[in-house]
Amino acid sequence: MSAVTTPVKRSTEARPASPETSAWSRWANEHRKWLFAAPAMAFVAVLIVFPVAWTGYLSLTDAEGSVRAESEFIGFQNYLDVLTDTDRFWPAVWRTALFTGVVLLVEVVLGMAIALLLWRPFRGEKWVRVAILLPLVATPVAVGMMWRLIFDPNIGMANQVLGWVGIGPQPWLSGQSSALPTTMFIDIWQWTPMVVLILLAGLTSLSDEPQEAALIDGASTWQRFRHVTLPLLMPTVIVAVLLRGIDALKTFDILYATKGRGGGSFHEVETLNVYAYGLSFDYNDYGVSSTVLIIFFLIIIGVMWALTYRKKGLDR
């Protein structure tokens, strides 16, 4: 006779967690957003902190010739030399500010106008949007080389078109006074579509009720734009200015592709980026180059802080 075994029932009740585990769980749950983001934040911090720290160290030395060569710590002497350089540094600062201010103003105004035209649906809307976004497809270096050929004073298409309407050839990129405005035009041609995308996204997110109310009250198109659309769209405009402004400050590839070393023979388009690049790779003066980059980095941080503070004020 076989023995009958009674099945043993296992308890399904969870065991009470220890105080240490319970405390850790509560802490992790309260700070979960930081725990999930911590690996990415650490990775980005390493990528940013080390280059900035190394550049800051080089700016305090007389490093030149090679980054592995022995260098002497000279403190803030490089900063004194750079900030008193009226031949290359301060003209480069002026060109950087002028280039950024002009292209940013034109791109925002032109981008706003195009975004308003594309705001309402019309026949062929998709094809028009594709055509407007085409300049963003090419890389800035390719765009710079393309326009360099177009503006060539001898074989360029630009002077041929001017000749058809009775206007004489222009120096464009080869002229001292015309080179910087020409590079501004190239930058505006390529990056205005980016501003259009940002502003158009903001316009499509706006409610129709304020517009309809203003229309019922008899407001004109300009009055609706000035008193309704623009105030509601201002946070998006600040975002567009922030993104495009920082990018315009750092413009290098278009300038170097069109004018080469030093921003031209007379440094006519030499901005801070082009100046720092020349110090590093043309003259191997890493100490002074690092000093220029640190000053440039502080300028960018200041601009970002001002625009971010302005955007927070508008969001309140």
C-alpha positions as CSV (number, residue, x, y, z in Angstrom):
1,M,0.0,0.0,0.0
2,S,1.6,3.2,-1.1
3,A,1.9,6.2,1.2
4,V,-0.3,9.1,0.5
5,T,1.6,12.4,0.5
6,T,-0.2,15.6,1.4
7,P,0.9,18.5,-0.9
8,V,2.6,21.2,1.0
9,K,1.1,24.6,0.4
10,R,3.7,27.3,-0.1
11,S,2.9,30.7,1.3
12,T,2.3,33.3,-1.4
13,E,2.6,36.2,1.0
14,A,5.5,38.5,0.3
15,R,8.1,38.6,3.0
16,P,8.4,41.9,4.7
17,A,11.1,44.1,3.3
18,S,14.0,45.0,5.6
19,P,14.1,48.6,6.8
20,E,17.2,49.3,4.6
21,T,15.5,48.0,1.4
22,S,12.3,49.9,2.1
23,A,14.2,53.1,2.7
24,W,16.2,52.7,-0.5
25,S,13.0,51.9,-2.5
26,R,11.4,55.1,-1.2
27,W,14.4,57.2,-2.0
28,A,14.8,55.7,-5.5
29,N,11.1,56.3,-6.2
30,E,11.3,59.9,-5.1
31,H,14.4,60.5,-7.2
32,R,13.7,58.2,-10.1
33,K,13.8,60.9,-12.8
34,W,17.4,61.8,-11.7
35,L,18.4,58.1,-11.5
36,F,17.2,57.4,-15.0
37,A,19.0,60.5,-16.4
38,A,22.2,60.1,-14.4
39,P,24.1,57.8,-16.9
40,A,23.4,60.2,-19.8
41,M,24.2,63.2,-17.7
42,A,27.5,61.7,-16.5
43,F,28.5,60.8,-20.1
44,V,27.7,64.3,-21.3
45,A,29.6,65.9,-18.3
46,V,32.7,63.9,-19.2
47,L,32.5,64.9,-22.8
48,I,32.1,68.6,-21.9
49,V,34.0,69.0,-18.6
50,F,37.3,67.4,-19.7
51,P,37.7,69.5,-23.0
52,V,36.8,72.7,-21.3
53,A,39.1,72.0,-18.3
54,W,42.0,71.0,-20.6
55,T,41.5,74.1,-22.7
56,G,41.3,76.3,-19.6
57,Y,44.6,74.8,-18.4
58,L,46.3,75.4,-21.8
59,S,45.1,79.0,-21.7
60,L,47.3,79.5,-18.6
61,T,50.4,78.2,-20.2
62,D,52.7,79.1,-23.1
63,A,52.0,75.8,-24.9
64,E,53.1,76.0,-28.6
65,G,54.5,73.8,-31.3
66,S,52.9,70.6,-29.9
67,V,50.5,69.9,-27.1
68,R,52.9,67.3,-25.8
69,A,55.9,69.7,-25.6
70,E,56.9,71.1,-22.3
71,S,55.1,74.3,-21.4
72,E,55.4,76.8,-18.6
73,F,52.6,78.1,-16.4
74,I,52.3,81.8,-17.0
75,G,49.0,82.6,-15.3
76,F,46.7,85.1,-17.0
77,Q,49.4,86.6,-19.3
78,N,47.7,85.2,-22.4
79,Y,44.4,86.8,-21.4
80,L,46.2,90.2,-21.0
81,D,47.8,89.8,-24.4
82,V,44.6,88.8,-26.1
83,L,42.4,91.4,-24.5
84,T,44.9,94.1,-25.5
85,D,45.2,92.9,-29.1
86,T,43.5,95.5,-31.3
87,D,44.9,94.1,-34.5
88,R,43.2,90.7,-34.7
89,F,41.2,89.9,-31.6
90,W,38.9,92.8,-31.2
91,P,38.2,93.1,-35.0
92,A,37.3,89.4,-34.8
93,V,35.0,90.1,-31.9
94,W,33.3,92.9,-33.9
95,R,32.9,90.7,-37.0
96,T,31.5,87.9,-34.9
97,A,28.9,90.2,-33.3
98,L,28.1,91.9,-36.6
99,F,27.7,88.5,-38.5
100,T,25.6,87.0,-35.7
101,G,23.3,90.1,-35.3
102,V,22.6,90.6,-39.0
103,V,22.0,87.0,-39.9
104,L,19.9,86.4,-36.8
105,L,17.7,89.5,-37.5
106,V,17.2,88.7,-41.1
107,E,16.5,85.0,-40.5
108,V,14.0,85.6,-37.8
109,V,12.1,88.3,-39.8
110,L,12.2,86.4,-43.0
111,G,11.4,83.1,-41.2
112,M,8.4,84.7,-39.6
113,A,7.1,86.0,-42.9
114,I,7.5,82.6,-44.6
115,A,6.0,80.7,-41.6
116,L,3.0,83.0,-41.7
117,L,2.5,82.3,-45.4
118,L,2.7,78.5,-44.8
119,W,0.5,78.7,-41.7
120,R,-2.8,78.4,-43.6
121,P,-3.3,75.4,-45.9
122,F,-3.2,76.1,-49.7
123,R,-2.9,74.1,-52.9
124,G,0.6,72.7,-53.4
125,E,1.5,73.4,-49.7
126,K,3.6,70.2,-49.4
127,W,5.7,71.0,-52.4
128,V,6.4,74.5,-51.3
129,R,7.5,73.2,-47.9
130,V,9.9,70.7,-49.5
131,A,11.4,73.4,-51.7
132,I,12.0,75.7,-48.7
133,L,13.7,73.0,-46.7
134,L,16.1,72.0,-49.5
135,P,19.0,74.3,-48.3
136,L,19.1,72.3,-45.0
137,V,19.8,69.1,-46.9
138,A,23.4,70.0,-47.9
139,T,26.3,70.4,-45.4
140,P,27.6,73.9,-44.8
141,V,30.9,73.1,-46.5
142,A,29.2,71.9,-49.6
143,V,27.0,75.0,-49.5
144,G,30.0,77.3,-49.1
145,M,31.8,75.7,-52.1
146,M,28.7,75.9,-54.2
147,W,28.2,79.6,-53.6
148,R,31.9,80.2,-54.0
149,L,31.6,79.0,-57.6
150,I,28.4,81.0,-58.1
151,F,30.1,84.2,-56.8
152,D,33.3,83.7,-58.7
153,P,34.1,87.1,-60.3
154,N,35.2,85.5,-63.6
155,I,33.0,82.4,-64.3
156,G,30.4,82.8,-61.6
157,M,26.7,82.8,-62.5
158,A,25.9,85.8,-60.2
159,N,27.9,88.3,-62.4
160,Q,26.4,86.7,-65.6
161,V,22.9,87.4,-64.3
162,L,23.8,90.9,-63.3
163,G,25.2,91.4,-66.8
164,W,21.9,90.5,-68.3
165,V,20.2,93.4,-66.6
166,G,23.1,95.9,-67.3
167,I,24.9,95.8,-64.0
168,G,28.7,95.4,-64.0
169,P,30.5,92.5,-62.3
170,Q,30.8,92.6,-58.5
171,P,33.7,91.3,-56.4
172,W,31.4,89.4,-54.0
173,L,33.7,87.1,-51.9
174,S,36.9,88.6,-53.3
175,G,36.3,92.2,-52.2
176,Q,37.3,93.4,-48.8
177,S,34.1,95.3,-48.1
178,S,31.7,92.8,-49.8
179,A,33.1,89.5,-48.5
180,L,31.4,89.6,-45.1
181,P,27.9,90.6,-46.4
182,T,28.2,87.9,-49.0
183,T,28.9,85.2,-46.4
184,M,26.0,86.6,-44.4
185,F,23.8,86.1,-47.4
186,I,25.0,82.5,-47.8
187,D,24.2,81.8,-44.1
188,I,20.8,83.4,-44.4
189,W,20.0,81.3,-47.5
190,Q,20.9,78.0,-45.7
191,W,19.5,78.5,-42.2
192,T,16.4,80.5,-42.7
193,P,14.4,77.3,-43.3
194,M,15.4,76.1,-39.8
195,V,13.8,79.2,-38.3
196,V,10.7,78.6,-40.5
197,L,10.4,75.1,-39.1
198,I,10.5,76.3,-35.5
199,L,8.1,79.2,-35.9
200,L,5.7,77.2,-38.1
201,A,5.6,74.5,-35.3
202,G,4.7,77.3,-32.8
203,L,2.0,78.8,-35.1
204,T,0.3,75.4,-35.6
205,S,0.1,74.9,-31.8
206,L,-1.8,78.2,-31.3
207,S,-5.5,78.2,-30.6
208,D,-7.8,79.7,-33.1
209,E,-10.1,81.3,-30.5
210,P,-8.0,84.5,-29.9
211,Q,-7.8,85.0,-33.7
212,E,-11.5,84.5,-34.2
213,A,-12.3,86.9,-31.3
214,A,-10.0,89.6,-32.7
215,L,-11.5,89.1,-36.2
216,I,-15.1,89.5,-34.8
217,D,-13.9,92.7,-33.0
218,G,-12.9,94.1,-36.4
219,A,-9.1,93.9,-36.0
220,S,-7.0,94.1,-39.2
221,T,-4.5,91.5,-40.3
222,W,-1.6,93.6,-38.9
223,Q,-3.4,94.2,-35.6
224,R,-4.1,90.5,-35.2
225,F,-0.5,89.7,-35.8
226,R,0.9,92.4,-33.5
227,H,-1.5,92.1,-30.6
228,V,-2.5,88.4,-30.7
229,T,-0.2,86.2,-32.8
230,L,3.1,87.7,-31.9
231,P,2.6,87.8,-28.1
232,L,1.4,84.2,-28.0
233,L,4.3,83.1,-30.3
234,M,7.0,85.0,-28.4
235,P,8.3,82.0,-26.3
236,T,8.8,80.1,-29.6
237,V,10.5,83.1,-31.1
238,I,12.9,83.2,-28.2
239,V,13.6,79.5,-28.7
240,A,14.4,80.1,-32.4
241,V,16.6,83.1,-31.5
242,L,18.4,81.0,-28.8
243,L,19.1,78.0,-31.1
244,R,20.0,80.0,-34.2
245,G,21.9,82.7,-32.3
246,I,24.2,80.3,-30.6
247,D,24.7,78.4,-33.9
248,A,25.5,81.7,-35.8
249,L,28.0,82.7,-33.1
250,K,29.9,79.5,-33.8
251,T,29.8,79.7,-37.6
252,F,33.0,78.4,-39.1
253,D,32.5,76.0,-42.0
254,I,30.9,78.4,-44.4
255,L,33.5,81.1,-43.7
256,Y,36.4,78.7,-44.0
257,A,35.0,77.1,-47.1
258,T,34.5,80.4,-48.9
259,K,37.6,82.4,-47.7
260,G,40.1,79.9,-46.4
261,R,42.8,80.6,-43.9
262,G,42.5,83.7,-41.7
263,G,39.2,84.6,-43.2
264,G,40.8,86.0,-46.4
265,S,44.0,87.8,-47.2
266,F,43.0,90.8,-45.2
267,H,41.1,88.8,-42.5
268,E,37.8,90.3,-43.9
269,V,35.6,87.5,-42.6
270,E,37.8,86.4,-39.7
271,T,35.5,85.7,-36.7
272,L,36.6,84.4,-33.3
273,N,36.2,80.8,-34.5
274,V,38.3,81.3,-37.6
275,Y,40.9,83.3,-35.5
276,A,41.2,80.5,-32.9
277,Y,41.4,77.9,-35.6
278,G,44.3,79.8,-37.3
279,L,46.2,80.2,-34.0
280,S,45.9,76.4,-33.4
281,F,46.5,74.8,-36.8
282,D,48.4,77.5,-38.7
283,Y,50.6,78.9,-36.0
284,N,50.5,76.0,-33.4
285,D,50.1,78.6,-30.6
286,Y,47.9,76.5,-28.4
287,G,48.1,78.7,-25.3
288,V,46.8,81.8,-27.0
289,S,44.3,79.8,-29.0
290,S,42.9,78.2,-25.9
291,T,42.6,81.7,-24.3
292,V,40.5,82.9,-27.3
293,L,38.3,79.8,-27.1
294,I,37.7,80.3,-23.3
295,I,36.7,83.9,-23.8
296,F,34.5,82.9,-26.7
297,F,33.0,80.1,-24.5
298,L,32.2,82.6,-21.8
299,I,30.5,84.9,-24.4
300,I,28.3,82.1,-25.6
301,I,27.4,81.1,-22.0
302,G,26.4,84.8,-21.3
303,V,24.3,85.0,-24.4
304,M,22.6,81.7,-23.5
305,W,21.9,82.8,-20.0
306,A,20.4,86.1,-21.2
307,L,18.1,84.5,-23.7
308,T,17.0,81.7,-21.3
309,Y,16.3,84.3,-18.6
310,R,14.2,86.3,-21.1
311,K,12.3,83.2,-22.1
312,K,11.5,82.3,-18.5
313,G,10.1,85.8,-18.0
314,L,7.8,85.4,-21.0
315,D,6.6,82.0,-19.8
316,R,5.4,83.4,-16.4
